[in-house]
């Protein structure tokens, strides 16, 4: 009888722990991917998310220098547009639980490669130490005609 109680107790613990772990992992898997659309930086088109948080990864869609709360690109050329673009990225990262220091890679799209130096002068302000990996590409056009620069990036949280 004493051994039976011990065996039943062990079985109960195994089932309870197993159920708890199963519930934890299943819920984590289901809840790990979420859309991040911060206020003021609304998607412009259907089937578009500003960002996605999946586990500890954050993926930010291509962003332009849109003034938050509007659909207008900031004036002043590629420098101010790069600044606003990176501010919009920062806003998205913060909404997803990340920071600019968590960014691993960026892709920069320029309408004119002659704007590289002006873009880069602003870019280094946002990534002054250990900048992310980066590719910069010249494109013939961007979805917003007034945009001179678009940047997308990905980040990993939880490494501090």
Buried (B, 14 or more C-beta within 10 A) or exposed (E): EEEEEEEEEEEEEEEEEEEEEEEEEEEEEEEEEEEBBBEEBBEEEEEEBBBBBEEBBBBBBBBBBBBEEEEEBBEEBBBBBBBBBBBBBBBBBEBBBBBBEBBEEBBBBBBEEEBBEBBBEBBEEBBEEEEBEBEBEEEEEBEBEEBBBBBBBBBEBEEE
